[in-house]
Every structure is written in structure tokens, then in C-alpha cells.
């Protein structure tokens, strides 16, 4: 859609209005609403056309930091949830923790459908040299579409002051990128840290498979992060990369169940550096984690997870 407004309340108002008419005048058998900012138009059209609606919430929407900082906006979205969610027959979310929150709040049966990658052969691996990466250094990777505040990236950059013979590769975009680049420059770490903008998945995976460790360091600063299960965790697993992560509930559960990495006890940069150095120094343990990622991806893949969705569609 080409919208007149790109931010703020005018953006959301115009988007809801336009989406309503797109849905109203398009033929459909089923409406599938992805996240709360698409739910209202889908719900109204579902009732008008008497078509079934599936709501798929990819996070605990009203707990995101952007809304916590704006209570008035948060209340609007909370009222919308309260008005619609108890009336839904079919709802999915990304993990058991968030499903439990919605169930206790609204008394609805929420199915868990994690956002897992397809199990498929990785593309032919290109060399580090072809990607412009050092062949004689360890690569520590942090990737993500939303590299924002409280993701632990500042501490990862600061930790590089205490890590030698390694490159921290940060791939993706987000609100915090400009500040992170400034921080790396101020600490004179530009030789140890490299930023790459968002890449299509086929290109991104070529970098992911080159890493020695994948980082996911979100902080427990809000309810949405506390119960998050980031896509990059599964991207690392499918690329065969050992993981160092924050001990958030859903992430820790995966790491401990499949033994594919370790959890940190602190985001303090010196302690984070100590854990990274320890993992990189123990090649036997790294190989153990790496082997376990191959087992984990056999189970943690969309090929298995999609059954939850297809069973619902068959019932409809």
C-alpha cells in the first residue's frame, strides 16, 4: 500500500481504513490477521462477510517497549484486544509463555505455532574470502531485523574491548544501529566490529554459516522481551552455529533441551567477554554444541510445525 502517512497515529488510522476496504472488496474464503495492528479491519470484515478469521500474534503486542513508553497508545491497543480477542475462535501465538498470558487475560484457547524455518539444504557455501571476512579470526555474529534498544548489542560491542583475534559481525537494521556505529567508533573498535545492512535470506545465510558463535542477548526489561523467542535463534540452529544467549524463559528452554549453546548470567561487558572467550577457547565443547544443532533442526523446523496450522485449516 502507498500511504499518505508513514508514522504515528495518522499512519495507523489510514492503514486500518485502507485495509478494511482492501479486505471488503476482495473475494476470500478465510481471513488471516497477522499481529494486532491488522486485527480490527479483519474482524469487522469477517463479521460482515461471515468468513472465518484466524488471528496470529507474533509477540505480546501491548508489551512492546515502544508502547510501554506511551501509555495512552498502549491503552488504545489494550482496549482493542479486550474488545475482540475473547470473541475469536482461532488464535495462534509463537510460544507457550505468550499463549499463557493471553489465556489468563482473555480466557481463550491459544494454539502455539512457532516461527520456525523450513528444513532444507543450505545453499552452496562460499568462502569467507568471497564475503570479505577474515579467514584467520573467530567470527561472533549478531543478526536481526529489529536491532533496537535493550537487545544487548551495546554490551556486545563493549565486550570486544576484551576479546582478541575475533570479529563481531552485526547484520540487520533497527532504531539503534546509528548509535551502535557511533559507540564502536568512540571505543576505537572499527577493526573488530563490522556492520552489514539487512540482507535477503539467501544472502544472509551465507554469512550466518561462517560464524563460530551466534549471539541473542535481549534483556528482560519488558514483558515482551521476557517471553520472546527470536527468529535468529532458529536461524543459528539451522546454520549449525553454537549459541550464546540471554537466559530468557523460552530461549533458555530451547538451549537446555537441545544443548546447542550456553546462557549468560550477566550483560556486564567484561563478563560477556569472558563467556565468549571461554566458548571460543574450548573447541571440543563448540563442536559438541554444533553437532547438537544438526539434531535440533530436524525437530525445530516448519515442516513439523505447520501441522498445527494445517489441522486448523482442515477443521475450517
Secondary structure, 3 states (H helix, E strand, C coil): CCCCCCCHHHHHHHHHHHHHHHHHCCCCCEEEEECHHHHHHHHHHHHHHCCEEEEEECCCHHHCHHHHCCHHHHHHHHHHHHHHHHHCCEEEECCHHHHHHHHHHHCCCEEECCCCCCCCCCCCCCCHHHHCCCCCCEEEEEEECCCCCCCCHHHHHHHHHHCCCEEEEEEECCCCHHHHHHHHHHCCCCCCEEEECCCCHHHHHHHHCCCCEEEECCCCCCHHHHCCCCHHHHHHHHHCCCEEECCCHHHHHHHHHHCCEEECCCCCHHHHHHHHHHHHHCHHHHHHHHHHHHHHHHHCCHHHHHHHHHHHHHHC
